[in-house]
Structures are given as structure tokens and as C-alpha cells.
Amino acid sequence: WRRCSGGGPPPGDRDRPPRDREPYRRLPDEEGATDLDDAARDAVERLVAERSQCKASRDFRRADEIRDELRETYLVYVSDKDRTWRRTTGRRRERRFEAYARLPDEEGATDFPDDAARNATEQLISERAAARASRDYKRADELRDVLKRPPHSVHIVDKDRTYKRIAPVRGRGQAKARRERGRSRSRSRSRSRSREKRRRGEDRRRRQARRDVVERRLRGELRRRPHGARRAAGAVRGGTEGRAAAPRAGAP
């Protein structure tokens, strides 16, 4: 960034085209990547330019198809933020299809009863990996939930591409117990907030009532009674009028 006079963009930026119209430039290839021949380079540049036009016209479906073609066929990674592209080794693409490795089982977990059960679990894990690779995340989440439950009882870590057997959940389970504790804490917090809100409302109403009394007195609508009259009124309300009128014993 740089400071300007405030009367518009600096002289060097006035003739610069908008960012979305700048052509994509090629960066140095990733370490270990092989170079493209002339025909492949021309095809990549043509696809990159076509993808830029599709994004400008908001044809994002075709833009995604071109991006996948560049990655799968030419091992080219495109950065829309920097408007650059470069040749990669393709290791990231290969990692998407790597088999999940099994880790030591969790404490308290039991092994698969037989080879058929293990093969069925590994087949579901492979199906879930394929769903993630095809961006079908809804199906991948469904398979993840199926694998967590018996008879599979498997926990998957996609970052490390590993899985392990977990102990069967008994009773409410740890996750459900945590949710219940969180709900109870949230309910207690909500009750505390409700009590605080009611107390503030009552205080506000009391202040408003006192303010109304003061305003009525200032307007003359509510007059102060003499001290003796107030005392007599209190005696009447307390039921002492009859006792006050009755003569005392021994009085003349």
C-alpha cells in the first residue's frame, strides 16, 4: 500500500486493468515436478484462460470442471487469489487415494471377530474415501456414522488417513454425557439470566413508580397530608379506632 493525494488513484494505477481481468502468470514449478512440453503448456494456458472467463461470467460449474482437469491431467495447481498457476508433483492427488492405515486399537476395544468383518469395514472406509474424493460429503458423513456404530466401532482420522477400533459405547456414552452436561450448564446460565432480567425489570418499575409520584406532587395532583392526619389514617387502617374511643379503666 502507499499514500496518495486523495484525488483518485495514483498515476501508476490509473491505467492498470481490474484484478479479475489480469492474466494468470506461471510460477516456478514445485520441487520435483517435471516440466511441460510446448503442446501441454499451450493447452494449460488455454484452459486457464477459459476458466478465468467462466469465473467472470459466473459459470462456476464449468470453472470447477476445468480446475479438476488441470489437476488430474496436467498436475497444475491454480491460485485464484494470486492469479497464478504452477506445475506440481501430484503427490496431493495421489494421497487422496491412499489406503487408510490401521492404528493400535483403543484400550478396551475388541478385535474384529473374523476376516470377513474386517474386510467389510475396510470396504466401507474405501467407499467413504471415494465419496470424499468426489465431494459427496453427505454420503461420506453417513458412512462415518455407520462406521462409528457396532459391529464396526471404528474411529477415522482423515488428516492422517488412519483408523482404529474403539471401545463400544455403554449407557449414554461419553459424547452424549458431554452434550447433556453442556445443556444443563446452558439451562442454568439461562435461568440465571432470566432471574437477573426479572430483578432489573422490578427495579426499573420501582424507579418509574417513584418518579411518577414525584411528578404528580410537583403538578399538585398528589398533596402531602399533615402528619397528624396520616397518623390517624394509619390508626384507622390498623383497627385501633375503637380502642382509642373506649375509656380507660379508672379514668374519671
C-alpha positions in Angstrom: 0.0 0.0 0.0 1.0 3.6 -0.4 -0.3 7.0 0.5 -1.9 9.2 -2.2 -3.2 12.7 -2.5 -6.9 11.7 -2.2 -7.9 12.9 -5.7 -8.2 9.4 -7.2 -5.8 6.5 -7.7 -2.1 7.2 -8.1 -0.9 7.9 -11.7 0.7 4.4 -12.0 -2.6 2.7 -11.1 -5.0 4.6 -13.4 -4.1 2.5 -16.5 -4.0 -0.8 -14.6 -6.7 -3.2 -15.6 -9.1 -4.6 -13.0 -7.9 -7.5 -10.9 -10.3 -10.0 -12.4 -9.1 -9.2 -15.9 -5.4 -9.7 -15.2 -3.9 -12.8 -17.0 -2.7 -15.7 -14.9 1.1 -15.9 -14.6 3.1 -19.0 -14.2 5.2 -19.6 -11.0 8.3 -21.8 -10.7 7.3 -25.4 -10.6 7.1 -27.3 -7.4 10.3 -29.1 -6.4 10.5 -32.5 -8.0 7.9 -31.7 -10.7 8.7 -32.3 -14.4 8.4 -29.6 -17.0 5.7 -29.4 -19.6 6.3 -29.7 -23.3 5.2 -26.9 -25.7 1.9 -28.6 -26.6 1.0 -29.3 -23.0 1.9 -25.7 -21.9 -0.3 -24.2 -24.7 -3.2 -26.4 -23.6 -2.7 -25.5 -20.0 -2.6 -21.7 -20.8 -5.7 -22.1 -22.9 -7.6 -23.9 -20.2 -6.5 -21.4 -17.6 -7.7 -18.5 -19.8 -11.0 -20.3 -20.4 -11.5 -20.9 -16.7 -10.9 -17.2 -16.0 -13.6 -16.3 -18.5 -16.0 -18.8 -16.9 -15.5 -17.3 -13.5 -16.0 -13.8 -14.9 -19.3 -15.0 -16.4 -20.2 -16.8 -13.2 -20.2 -20.2 -14.8 -18.7 -21.8 -11.8 -19.6 -25.4 -12.7 -17.5 -25.3 -15.9 -14.8 -23.5 -14.0 -14.6 -26.3 -11.5 -14.5 -28.9 -14.3 -11.6 -27.1 -15.8 -9.8 -26.9 -12.5 -10.2 -30.7 -11.9 -9.0 -31.3 -15.5 -5.9 -29.2 -14.9 -5.2 -31.1 -11.7 -5.8 -34.6 -12.9 -4.4 -34.4 -16.4 -1.6 -31.8 -16.2 -0.8 -31.7 -12.5 -1.4 -28.0 -12.5 -2.4 -26.1 -9.4 -4.2 -22.7 -9.9 -4.4 -20.0 -7.3 -7.2 -17.6 -7.9 -6.2 -15.3 -5.0 -2.7 -14.6 -6.6 -3.9 -15.3 -10.2 -1.0 -17.8 -10.7 -0.5 -21.4 -11.7 2.3 -23.9 -11.4 3.2 -27.4 -12.1 3.1 -29.8 -9.1 4.4 -33.3 -8.4 0.9 -34.7 -8.0 1.5 -36.1 -4.5 -1.5 -34.4 -3.1 -3.7 -36.1 -5.8 -2.2 -39.5 -5.0 -2.7 -39.0 -1.3 -6.4 -38.7 -1.8 -6.5 -42.4 -2.9 -4.1 -43.8 -0.4 -5.5 -46.6 1.7 -6.2 -45.9 5.4 -3.7 -47.5 7.8 -4.9 -49.2 10.9 -3.6 -47.9 14.3 -3.5 -49.9 17.5 -6.9 -50.4 19.0 -8.2 -48.2 21.7 -8.0 -49.5 25.3 -11.0 -51.7 26.0 -11.7 -52.3 22.3 -12.1 -55.8 20.9 -10.6 -57.0 17.6 -12.7 -57.9 14.6 -14.4 -61.3 15.1 -13.2 -62.6 11.7 -11.6 -61.6 8.4 -15.0 -61.0 6.8 -15.9 -58.3 9.3 -12.6 -56.6 8.8 -12.9 -56.7 5.0 -16.4 -55.2 5.3 -15.2 -52.4 7.4 -12.3 -51.6 5.2 -14.6 -51.7 2.2 -16.8 -49.0 3.8 -13.7 -47.0 4.6 -12.7 -47.1 1.0 -16.2 -46.2 -0.1 -16.1 -43.2 2.2 -12.7 -42.1 0.8 -14.1 -42.3 -2.7 -17.1 -40.2 -1.7 -14.9 -37.5 -0.2 -12.7 -37.5 -3.3 -15.8 -36.9 -5.4 -17.0 -34.2 -3.0 -20.1 -36.2 -1.9 -19.7 -35.2 1.7 -23.3 -36.1 2.7 -22.6 -39.7 1.8 -19.2 -39.6 3.5 -20.8 -38.4 6.7 -23.4 -41.1 6.6 -20.7 -43.8 6.2 -18.7 -42.2 9.1 -21.7 -42.5 11.4 -22.2 -46.1 10.3 -18.6 -47.0 11.0 -18.8 -45.5 14.5 -21.6 -47.9 15.5 -21.2 -51.6 16.1 -20.4 -54.0 14.6 -17.7 -51.8 13.1 -16.9 -49.5 16.0 -14.2 -47.6 14.1 -12.9 -44.1 14.5 -11.4 -42.4 11.4 -8.8 -39.6 11.2 -8.8 -38.2 7.7 -5.9 -35.9 8.2 -3.5 -38.9 8.9 -5.6 -41.3 6.8 -5.8 -43.8 9.7 -8.5 -45.7 11.6 -8.7 -47.7 14.8 -11.1 -49.8 16.7 -12.8 -48.1 19.6 -14.5 -49.4 22.7 -18.2 -50.0 22.5 -20.3 -47.1 24.0 -22.2 -48.2 27.1 -25.1 -46.3 28.7 -25.5 -42.8 27.5 -21.9 -42.6 26.2 -19.2 -40.0 26.7 -20.3 -37.8 23.8 -23.9 -37.8 24.9 -23.0 -37.2 28.5 -20.9 -34.2 27.4 -23.8 -32.8 25.4 -26.1 -33.3 28.4 -23.7 -31.5 30.7 -23.4 -28.7 28.2 -27.2 -28.4 28.0 -27.5 -28.4 31.8 -24.9 -25.6 32.0 -26.7 -23.6 29.3 -30.0 -24.1 31.1 -28.6 -22.9 34.4 -27.0 -19.9 32.7 -30.3 -19.1 31.0 -32.1 -19.4 34.4 -29.6 -17.0 36.0 -30.0 -14.6 33.1 -33.8 -14.8 33.5 -33.6 -14.0 37.2 -31.3 -11.2 36.6 -33.6 -9.8 33.9 -36.6 -10.0 36.2 -34.8 -8.3 39.0 -33.7 -5.5 36.7 -37.3 -5.2 35.5 -38.6 -4.9 39.0 -36.0 -2.3 39.9 -37.0 -0.3 36.8 -40.7 -0.5 37.7 -40.0 0.7 41.2 -37.9 3.6 40.0 -40.6 4.5 37.5 -43.3 4.4 40.2 -41.2 6.7 42.5 -40.6 9.1 39.6 -44.4 9.2 38.8 -45.1 10.1 42.5 -42.6 12.9 42.4 -44.0 14.3 39.2 -47.6 14.1 40.5 -46.6 16.0 43.6 -44.9 18.6 41.5 -48.0 19.1 39.4 -50.1 19.3 42.6 -52.2 16.2 41.9 -50.9 14.5 45.0 -50.8 16.6 48.1 -49.0 15.8 51.3 -51.3 15.2 54.2 -50.5 16.7 57.6 -48.5 14.4 60.0 -51.4 14.0 62.4 -53.9 13.1 59.6 -51.5 10.4 58.3 -51.2 9.1 61.8 -54.9 9.0 62.3 -55.4 7.3 59.0 -52.9 4.7 60.0 -54.7 4.1 63.2 -58.0 3.6 61.3 -56.4 1.1 59.0 -54.8 -0.8 61.9 -58.2 -1.1 63.6 -57.3 1.0 66.7 -60.1 3.5 66.3 -62.4 1.5 68.7 -59.7 1.0 71.2 -58.9 4.8 71.2 -62.6 5.7 71.7 -63.1 3.3 74.7 -62.5 4.8 78.1 -59.6 3.5 80.1 -60.2 1.8 83.4 -60.0 4.2 86.4 -60.5 7.3 84.3 -62.8 10.0 85.8 
